[in-house]
Amino acid sequence: MDRHQSGRGSTPEYRLSRDSVREVAGSTPPPRSEPHFLSTDHLSTEAAAAYVDGCLPPAGQVRADAHLALCPQCRREVAEQQDARRALRGSGPIHMPGDLRERLRLLGEEPTGEPTGAPVPPPGSRWSRLLRRLRSSGR
């Protein structure tokens, strides 16, 4: 590498010698015809869902738009998320059984952590021993 001082007090300029240029050119692969992404460059499933729902922050939206313009893999993921969203929206209201709603409501009120009416395993069974250990550890 040659170092050339272009003027007094200025930053030195560096130039590759002809041999260095040949060496670099010989060891550099040809440009790729398709974009290559690292695994961290792709949209996660959660990011694709947020993109479909319009919930990404502005900077994330710009990044996702730029990436989707080049990445067929992520465009497929977004299309799948859009299909899932349409299917869920078209499925109608979801009804929760009353007993499940009541058990969920009582979860925070039960001192033992067991919903009312929960089946109790027979004494001495593996499940009963597991429940005893979980209770004693405070879980």
TIMI-558588 format. One record per atom (N, C-alpha, C): residue number from 1; atom name; x, y, z negated; residue in three letters. Coordinates in steps of 0.2 Angstrom, whole numbers, plus 5000, padded with zeros to 4 digits. Each point is the difference from the previous one (the first is absolute). Example, Ala and Ser with C-alpha at 12.3 -4.5 7.8 and 13.67 -1.06 7.14 Angstrom:
% residues 2
ATOM    k   a    px    py    pz    r
ATOM    1   N  5066  4972  4961  ala
ATOM    1  CA  4996  5006  5000  ala
ATOM    1   C  5004  5006  5000  ala
ATOM    2   N  4998  5005  5004  ser
ATOM    2  CA  5004  5006  4999  ser
ATOM    2   C  4996  5005  4997  ser
% end
This chain:
% residues 139
ATOM    k   a    px    py    pz    r
ATOM    1   N  5004  4994  5000  met
ATOM    1  CA  4996  5006  5000  met
ATOM    1   C  5004  5006  5000  met
ATOM    2   N  4999  5005  5004  asp
ATOM    2  CA  5003  5006  5001  asp
ATOM    2   C  4997  5005  4995  asp
ATOM    3   N  5004  5004  4997  arg
ATOM    3  CA  4997  5006  4996  arg
ATOM    3   C  5002  5006  5004  arg
ATOM    4   N  4995  5004  5001  his
ATOM    4  CA  5001  5006  5004  his
ATOM    4   C  4997  5006  4996  his
ATOM    5   N  5005  5005  4999  gln
ATOM    5  CA  4998  5006  4996  gln
ATOM    5   C  4997  5005  5005  gln
ATOM    6   N  4994  5002  5000  ser
ATOM    6  CA  4997  5004  5005  ser
ATOM    6   C  5001  5007  4998  ser
ATOM    7   N  5002  5002  4995  gly
ATOM    7  CA  5001  5007  4998  gly
ATOM    7   C  5002  5001  4993  gly
ATOM    8   N  5002  5006  4998  arg
ATOM    8  CA  5002  5001  4993  arg
ATOM    8   C  4994  5000  4996  arg
ATOM    9   N  5000  4996  4994  gly
ATOM    9  CA  4995  5000  4995  gly
ATOM    9   C  4994  4996  5002  gly
ATOM   10   N  5000  4997  5006  ser
ATOM   10  CA  4994  4996  5002  ser
ATOM   10   C  5001  4993  4998  ser
ATOM   11   N  4995  4996  5000  thr
ATOM   11  CA  5000  4993  4999  thr
ATOM   11   C  5004  4996  5005  thr
ATOM   12   N  5004  4996  4999  pro
ATOM   12  CA  5004  4996  5005  pro
ATOM   12   C  4995  4996  5004  pro
ATOM   13   N  5001  4999  5006  glu
ATOM   13  CA  4996  4996  5005  glu
ATOM   13   C  5004  4993  5001  glu
ATOM   14   N  4996  4995  4999  tyr
ATOM   14  CA  5003  4993  5001  tyr
ATOM   14   C  4998  4997  5007  tyr
ATOM   15   N  5004  4997  5004  arg
ATOM   15  CA  4999  4997  5006  arg
ATOM   15   C  5003  4993  5000  arg
ATOM   16   N  4996  4996  5003  leu
ATOM   16  CA  5003  4993  5001  leu
ATOM   16   C  5005  5000  5006  leu
ATOM   17   N  5005  4996  4999  ser
ATOM   17  CA  5005  4999  5005  ser
ATOM   17   C  4996  4995  5005  ser
ATOM   18   N  5003  4999  5006  arg
ATOM   18  CA  4997  4996  5006  arg
ATOM   18   C  5000  4993  4997  arg
ATOM   19   N  5005  4998  4997  asp
ATOM   19  CA  5000  4993  4997  asp
ATOM   19   C  4995  4999  4995  asp
ATOM   20   N  4999  5004  4996  ser
ATOM   20  CA  4994  5000  4995  ser
ATOM   20   C  4994  5000  5003  ser
ATOM   21   N  4999  5004  5005  val
ATOM   21  CA  4993  5000  5004  val
ATOM   21   C  4999  4993  5003  val
ATOM   22   N  5005  4997  5003  arg
ATOM   22  CA  4999  4993  5003  arg
ATOM   22   C  4999  4995  4995  arg
ATOM   23   N  5003  5001  4994  glu
ATOM   23  CA  4999  4995  4995  glu
ATOM   23   C  4993  5000  4997  glu
ATOM   24   N  4997  5006  4999  val
ATOM   24  CA  4994  5001  4998  val
ATOM   24   C  4995  4998  5005  val
ATOM   25   N  5001  5002  5006  ala
ATOM   25  CA  4995  4998  5006  ala
ATOM   25   C  5000  4992  5001  ala
ATOM   26   N  5006  4997  4999  gly
ATOM   26  CA  5000  4993  5001  gly
ATOM   26   C  4997  4996  4994  gly
ATOM   27   N  4999  5003  4994  ser
ATOM   27  CA  4998  4996  4994  ser
ATOM   27   C  4992  5002  4999  ser
ATOM   28   N  4998  5005  5004  thr
ATOM   28  CA  4993  5002  4999  thr
ATOM   28   C  4995  4996  5004  thr
ATOM   29   N  4995  4997  4997  pro
ATOM   29  CA  4995  4996  5004  pro
ATOM   29   C  4996  5005  5005  pro
ATOM   30   N  4997  4997  5005  pro
ATOM   30  CA  4996  5005  5005  pro
ATOM   30   C  4994  5002  4996  pro
ATOM   31   N  4997  5005  5002  pro
ATOM   31  CA  4994  5003  4996  pro
ATOM   31   C  4994  4995  5001  pro
ATOM   32   N  4996  4999  4995  arg
ATOM   32  CA  4995  4996  5000  arg
ATOM   32   C  4994  5003  5004  arg
ATOM   33   N  4997  4995  5004  ser
ATOM   33  CA  4994  5002  5004  ser
ATOM   33   C  4994  5001  4996  ser
ATOM   34   N  4999  4997  4994  glu
ATOM   34  CA  4995  5001  4995  glu
ATOM   34   C  5002  5002  4994  glu
ATOM   35   N  4996  5004  4996  pro
ATOM   35  CA  5002  5003  4994  pro
ATOM   35   C  5001  4994  4995  pro
ATOM   36   N  5005  5001  4996  his
ATOM   36  CA  5001  4995  4994  his
ATOM   36   C  4999  5003  4994  his
ATOM   37   N  4996  4997  4995  phe
ATOM   37  CA  4999  5003  4994  phe
ATOM   37   C  5002  4995  4994  phe
ATOM   38   N  5002  5003  4995  leu
ATOM   38  CA  5002  4996  4994  leu
ATOM   38   C  4993  4998  4997  leu
ATOM   39   N  5000  4995  4995  ser
ATOM   39  CA  4994  4998  4997  ser
ATOM   39   C  4997  5006  4996  ser
ATOM   40   N  5004  5004  4998  thr
ATOM   40  CA  4998  5006  4995  thr
ATOM   40   C  4997  5005  5005  thr
ATOM   41   N  5001  5000  5006  asp
ATOM   41  CA  4997  5005  5005  asp
ATOM   41   C  4992  4999  5001  asp
ATOM   42   N  4998  4994  4999  his
ATOM   42  CA  4993  4998  5002  his
ATOM   42   C  4995  5002  4995  his
ATOM   43   N  4994  5001  5002  leu
ATOM   43  CA  4995  5002  4995  leu
ATOM   43   C  4998  4994  4996  leu
ATOM   44   N  5000  5001  4994  ser
ATOM   44  CA  4997  4994  4995  ser
ATOM   44   C  4993  4999  5002  ser
ATOM   45   N  4997  4995  4997  thr
ATOM   45  CA  4993  4998  5001  thr
ATOM   45   C  4996  5006  4997  thr
ATOM   46   N  5002  5002  4994  glu
ATOM   46  CA  4997  5005  4996  glu
ATOM   46   C  5000  5007  5004  glu
ATOM   47   N  5006  5002  5003  ala
ATOM   47  CA  5001  5006  5004  ala
ATOM   47   C  4995  4999  5006  ala
ATOM   48   N  5000  4995  5003  ala
ATOM   48  CA  4995  4999  5006  ala
ATOM   48   C  4993  5001  4998  ala
ATOM   49   N  4998  4997  4994  ala
ATOM   49  CA  4993  5001  4998  ala
ATOM   49   C  4999  5008  4998  ala
ATOM   50   N  5005  5003  4997  ala
ATOM   50  CA  4999  5007  4999  ala
ATOM   50   C  5000  5004  5006  ala
ATOM   51   N  5004  4998  5005  tyr
ATOM   51  CA  5000  5004  5007  tyr
ATOM   51   C  4993  4999  5003  tyr
ATOM   52   N  4997  4994  5000  val
ATOM   52  CA  4993  4999  5002  val
ATOM   52   C  4995  5004  4996  val
ATOM   53   N  5001  5000  4994  asp
ATOM   53  CA  4995  5004  4996  asp
ATOM   53   C  5001  5007  5000  asp
ATOM   54   N  5005  5003  5003  gly
ATOM   54  CA  5002  5007  5000  gly
ATOM   54   C  5002  5002  4993  gly
ATOM   55   N  5004  4996  4996  cys
ATOM   55  CA  5002  5002  4994  cys
ATOM   55   C  5007  5001  4999  cys
ATOM   56   N  5004  5000  5005  leu
ATOM   56  CA  5007  5002  5000  leu
ATOM   56   C  5001  5007  4999  leu
ATOM   57   N  5005  5002  4996  pro
ATOM   57  CA  5002  5007  4999  pro
ATOM   57   C  5002  5003  5007  pro
ATOM   58   N  5000  5006  5001  pro
ATOM   58  CA  5002  5003  5007  pro
ATOM   58   C  5007  4997  5002  pro
ATOM   59   N  5005  5000  4996  ala
ATOM   59  CA  5007  4998  5003  ala
ATOM   59   C  4999  4992  5001  ala
ATOM   60   N  4997  4996  4997  gly
ATOM   60  CA  4999  4993  5001  gly
ATOM   60   C  4996  4999  5006  gly
ATOM   61   N  4995  5004  5002  gln
ATOM   61  CA  4996  5000  5006  gln
ATOM   61   C  5005  5001  5006  gln
ATOM   62   N  5004  5005  5000  val
ATOM   62  CA  5005  5002  5005  val
ATOM   62   C  5004  4994  5001  val
ATOM   63   N  5003  4997  4995  arg
ATOM   63  CA  5005  4995  5001  arg
ATOM   63   C  4996  4994  5003  arg
ATOM   64   N  4994  4998  4997  ala
ATOM   64  CA  4997  4994  5003  ala
ATOM   64   C  4998  5001  5007  ala
ATOM   65   N  4998  5006  5002  asp
ATOM   65  CA  4998  5002  5007  asp
ATOM   65   C  5006  4999  5005  asp
ATOM   66   N  5006  5002  4997  ala
ATOM   66  CA  5006  5000  5004  ala
ATOM   66   C  5002  4992  5001  ala
ATOM   67   N  5000  4997  4994  his
ATOM   67  CA  5001  4992  5000  his
ATOM   67   C  4996  4996  5005  his
ATOM   68   N  4993  5002  4999  leu
ATOM   68  CA  4995  4996  5004  leu
ATOM   68   C  5001  5001  5007  leu
ATOM   69   N  5002  5006  5002  ala
ATOM   69  CA  5001  5001  5007  ala
ATOM   69   C  5006  4996  5004  ala
ATOM   70   N  5004  4997  4995  leu
ATOM   70  CA  5006  4996  5003  leu
ATOM   70   C  4999  4992  4998  leu
ATOM   71   N  4996  4999  4995  cys
ATOM   71  CA  5000  4993  4997  cys
ATOM   71   C  4993  4996  5001  cys
ATOM   72   N  5001  4995  5005  pro
ATOM   72  CA  4994  4996  5001  pro
ATOM   72   C  4998  4996  4994  pro
ATOM   73   N  5004  4998  4996  gln
ATOM   73  CA  4999  4996  4994  gln
ATOM   73   C  4996  5003  4995  gln
ATOM   74   N  5001  5007  4999  cys
ATOM   74  CA  4996  5004  4995  cys
ATOM   74   C  4994  5002  5003  cys
ATOM   75   N  4999  5001  5007  arg
ATOM   75  CA  4994  5001  5003  arg
ATOM   75   C  4995  4995  5000  arg
ATOM   76   N  5003  4993  5000  arg
ATOM   76  CA  4996  4994  4999  arg
ATOM   76   C  4997  5000  4993  arg
ATOM   77   N  5004  5002  4995  glu
ATOM   77  CA  4998  5000  4993  glu
ATOM   77   C  4995  5005  4999  glu
ATOM   78   N  5001  5006  5003  val
ATOM   78  CA  4995  5005  4999  val
ATOM   78   C  4993  4998  5003  val
ATOM   79   N  5000  4997  5006  ala
ATOM   79  CA  4994  4997  5003  ala
ATOM   79   C  4997  4995  4996  ala
ATOM   80   N  5004  4996  4997  glu
ATOM   80  CA  4997  4995  4995  glu
ATOM   80   C  4996  5003  4994  glu
ATOM   81   N  5003  5005  4998  gln
ATOM   81  CA  4997  5004  4994  gln
ATOM   81   C  4994  5004  5002  gln
ATOM   82   N  5000  5002  5006  gln
ATOM   82  CA  4994  5003  5003  gln
ATOM   82   C  4994  4995  5001  gln
ATOM   83   N  5002  4994  5002  asp
ATOM   83  CA  4995  4995  5001  asp
ATOM   83   C  4997  4998  4993  asp
ATOM   84   N  5005  4999  4995  ala
ATOM   84  CA  4997  4998  4993  ala
ATOM   84   C  4996  5006  4998  ala
ATOM   85   N  5002  5006  5001  arg
ATOM   85  CA  4996  5006  4997  arg
ATOM   85   C  4993  5000  5003  arg
ATOM   86   N  4999  4999  5007  arg
ATOM   86  CA  4994  4999  5003  arg
ATOM   86   C  4996  4994  4998  arg
ATOM   87   N  5003  4995  4999  ala
ATOM   87  CA  4996  4994  4997  ala
ATOM   87   C  4998  5001  4993  ala
ATOM   88   N  5004  5003  4996  leu
ATOM   88  CA  4997  5001  4993  leu
ATOM   88   C  4995  5006  5000  leu
ATOM   89   N  5000  5005  5004  arg
ATOM   89  CA  4995  5005  5000  arg
ATOM   89   C  4994  4997  5003  arg
ATOM   90   N  5000  4995  5005  gly
ATOM   90  CA  4994  4998  5003  gly
ATOM   90   C  4997  4994  4996  gly
ATOM   91   N  5003  4998  4994  ser
ATOM   91  CA  4998  4994  4997  ser
ATOM   91   C  4994  5002  4995  ser
ATOM   92   N  4998  5006  4999  gly
ATOM   92  CA  4995  5002  4996  gly
ATOM   92   C  5002  5001  4992  gly
ATOM   93   N  4995  5001  4996  pro
ATOM   93  CA  5002  5001  4993  pro
ATOM   93   C  5002  4994  4997  pro
ATOM   94   N  5005  5000  4995  ile
ATOM   94  CA  5002  4995  4996  ile
ATOM   94   C  4997  4999  4994  ile
ATOM   95   N  4997  4995  4998  his
ATOM   95  CA  4996  4999  4994  his
ATOM   95   C  5004  4996  4995  his
ATOM   96   N  5001  5003  4994  met
ATOM   96  CA  5003  4996  4995  met
ATOM   96   C  4995  4997  4995  met
ATOM   97   N  5001  4993  4999  pro
ATOM   97  CA  4995  4997  4995  pro
ATOM   97   C  5000  5004  4993  pro
ATOM   98   N  4994  5000  4998  gly
ATOM   98  CA  4999  5004  4993  gly
ATOM   98   C  5004  4997  4995  gly
ATOM   99   N  5001  4993  4999  asp
ATOM   99  CA  5004  4997  4995  asp
ATOM   99   C  5007  5002  5000  asp
ATOM  100   N  5003  5001  5006  leu
ATOM  100  CA  5007  5002  5001  leu
ATOM  100   C  5000  5007  4998  leu
ATOM  101   N  4996  5004  5002  arg
ATOM  101  CA  5000  5008  4998  arg
ATOM  101   C  5000  5000  4993  arg
ATOM  102   N  4996  4996  4996  glu
ATOM  102  CA  4999  5001  4993  glu
ATOM  102   C  5007  4997  4997  glu
ATOM  103   N  5003  4995  5003  arg
ATOM  103  CA  5006  4997  4997  arg
ATOM  103   C  5005  5005  5001  arg
ATOM  104   N  5001  5004  5005  leu
ATOM  104  CA  5005  5005  5001  leu
ATOM  104   C  4999  5006  4996  leu
ATOM  105   N  4993  5002  4999  arg
ATOM  105  CA  4999  5005  4995  arg
ATOM  105   C  5002  4999  4993  arg
ATOM  106   N  5000  4993  4998  leu
ATOM  106  CA  5001  4998  4993  leu
ATOM  106   C  5008  4999  4999  leu
ATOM  107   N  5004  5000  5005  leu
ATOM  107  CA  5007  4998  5000  leu
ATOM  107   C  5003  5005  4995  leu
ATOM  108   N  4999  5006  5000  gly
ATOM  108  CA  5003  5005  4995  gly
ATOM  108   C  4998  5000  4993  gly
ATOM  109   N  4994  4997  4999  glu
ATOM  109  CA  4996  5000  4994  glu
ATOM  109   C  5002  4994  4996  glu
ATOM  110   N  5002  4994  5003  glu
ATOM  110  CA  5001  4994  4996  glu
ATOM  110   C  5006  5000  4996  glu
ATOM  111   N  5000  4999  4994  pro
ATOM  111  CA  5007  5000  4996  pro
ATOM  111   C  5004  4994  5002  pro
ATOM  112   N  4997  4995  5002  thr
ATOM  112  CA  5004  4994  5001  thr
ATOM  112   C  5003  5000  5008  thr
ATOM  113   N  4997  5004  5004  gly
ATOM  113  CA  5001  5000  5007  gly
ATOM  113   C  4996  4995  5004  gly
ATOM  114   N  4996  4996  4996  glu
ATOM  114  CA  4996  4995  5004  glu
ATOM  114   C  4993  5003  5001  glu
ATOM  115   N  4998  5000  5006  pro
ATOM  115  CA  4993  5002  5002  pro
ATOM  115   C  4995  4995  4996  pro
ATOM  116   N  4994  5003  4998  thr
ATOM  116  CA  4995  4997  4997  thr
ATOM  116   C  4997  4994  5004  thr
ATOM  117   N  5000  4994  4997  gly
ATOM  117  CA  4997  4994  5004  gly
ATOM  117   C  5005  4997  5004  gly
ATOM  118   N  5007  5002  4999  ala
ATOM  118  CA  5005  4996  5004  ala
ATOM  118   C  5001  4993  4998  ala
ATOM  119   N  5001  4995  5005  pro
ATOM  119  CA  5001  4993  4997  pro
ATOM  119   C  5006  5000  4996  pro
ATOM  120   N  4999  4995  4995  val
ATOM  120  CA  5006  4999  4995  val
ATOM  120   C  5002  4993  5002  val
ATOM  121   N  5007  5000  5001  pro
ATOM  121  CA  5003  4993  5001  pro
ATOM  121   C  4999  4996  4994  pro
ATOM  122   N  5000  4993  5001  pro
ATOM  122  CA  5000  4996  4994  pro
ATOM  122   C  5006  5000  4996  pro
ATOM  123   N  4999  5000  4993  pro
ATOM  123  CA  5006  5000  4996  pro
ATOM  123   C  5005  4995  5002  pro
ATOM  124   N  5007  5002  4999  gly
ATOM  124  CA  5005  4995  5002  gly
ATOM  124   C  5002  4999  5007  gly
ATOM  125   N  4996  5004  5005  ser
ATOM  125  CA  5001  4999  5007  ser
ATOM  125   C  5006  5005  5002  ser
ATOM  126   N  5003  4999  5005  arg
ATOM  126  CA  5005  5004  5003  arg
ATOM  126   C  4998  5007  5000  arg
ATOM  127   N  4994  5002  5002  trp
ATOM  127  CA  4997  5006  5001  trp
ATOM  127   C  4999  5004  4993  trp
ATOM  128   N  4998  4996  4996  ser
ATOM  128  CA  4999  5003  4993  ser
ATOM  128   C  5006  5002  4997  ser
ATOM  129   N  5006  4995  5001  arg
ATOM  129  CA  5006  5002  4997  arg
ATOM  129   C  5003  5006  5004  arg
ATOM  130   N  4999  5001  5006  leu
ATOM  130  CA  5002  5006  5004  leu
ATOM  130   C  4997  5006  4997  leu
ATOM  131   N  4993  5000  4999  leu
ATOM  131  CA  4997  5005  4998  leu
ATOM  131   C  5002  5002  4993  leu
ATOM  132   N  5001  4995  4995  arg
ATOM  132  CA  5003  5002  4994  arg
ATOM  132   C  5007  5004  5000  arg
ATOM  133   N  5004  4997  5005  arg
ATOM  133  CA  5007  5004  5001  arg
ATOM  133   C  4999  5007  5002  arg
ATOM  134   N  4995  5001  5005  leu
ATOM  134  CA  4999  5006  5003  leu
ATOM  134   C  4998  5005  4995  leu
ATOM  135   N  4995  4998  4996  arg
ATOM  135  CA  4997  5004  4994  arg
ATOM  135   C  5005  5002  4995  arg
ATOM  136   N  5005  4995  4998  ser
ATOM  136  CA  5005  5001  4995  ser
ATOM  136   C  5005  5005  5003  ser
ATOM  137   N  5001  5000  5007  ser
ATOM  137  CA  5005  5005  5002  ser
ATOM  137   C  4997  5007  5002  ser
ATOM  138   N  4993  5000  4999  gly
ATOM  138  CA  4997  5007  5001  gly
ATOM  138   C  4998  5001  5007  gly
ATOM  139   N  5000  4995  5004  arg
ATOM  139  CA  4997  5001  5007  arg
ATOM  139   C  4993  4999  5001  arg
% end
